[in-house]
Amino acid sequence: MNKRILYLDYLRSFAIIMVLALHCISDYMVRADLFGSVSWYAFLALNALARTGVPIFLMISGCLILSSEKTDN
């Protein structure tokens, strides 16, 4: 039986949004004409937040693999 863990679904949704945001703002981080502007600093802060997406995916995968019935030997 496959039990869903609701908070992991919410975390997964958050991680998806963060990875998409990271890919969307990557072009703006390297533009020389934006360097030092207010929008560049906003993208810099969003970049730091968005980088949490991939580690969250890895932690969710580890949690689900370790709590699997297949690993209970």
N, C-alpha and C positions, 0 to 999 in steps of 0.2 A: 504494500500500500504506500502510496506516495503522499506524504504529509507536506503541505506547503507551510512555510514559515513567513508570515505576513511582513514582518519588519525587514527580512532579507529582500523581499520584492521591492519594498520602498527604497532600500539602500541601492539595489540594482538599478532602479529608475534614476535615482540621483547620480549614480556613477555614469550612466549612459548620457545624461544631460551634461555632465562635466567633461566627458571625453569629446562630445560634439562641440562644446564651447571651446575646448582647447584647440581643436582643429580649426575652428572658425577664426580665432583671434591670433593664430600663429603668424599670419601674414602681416598683421598690424604691429607685431612686436619688433619686426626687423626693418620697418620703414624709417628711413633716416629723416624724412620731413616731419614725422610725429615725435621724434625724440625730444624729451624734456617738456612736452606739452601736458596739459591736464588729462587729455584723453589717453595719452601714452601711459601715464601713471595709473589710470583706471584699468587699462588693459593689463598692466603689470600686476595689479592686485587680483584681477580676475584670473590671470595666468597661474598665480600661486594657489588660488582656490581650486581651479580646474585640474591641476595636477594630482589631486587626491583621487580622481576617478579610477585610474588604473590600479593603484594599491587596494582600493575598495573591492574591485573585481577579483583580485587575487585572494583577498581575505575571505570573500564570500565563497569562492571555489574551494578553498581549504576547509572552511567550516562545513560545507556540504559533503565534501569527500570524507572528512573524518567522522561525520555523524551518520554516514551511510551504513546500512545493514551489511553490506559486503565487506566492510572493514572490521566488523565484529567477529573475529575468529576465536 
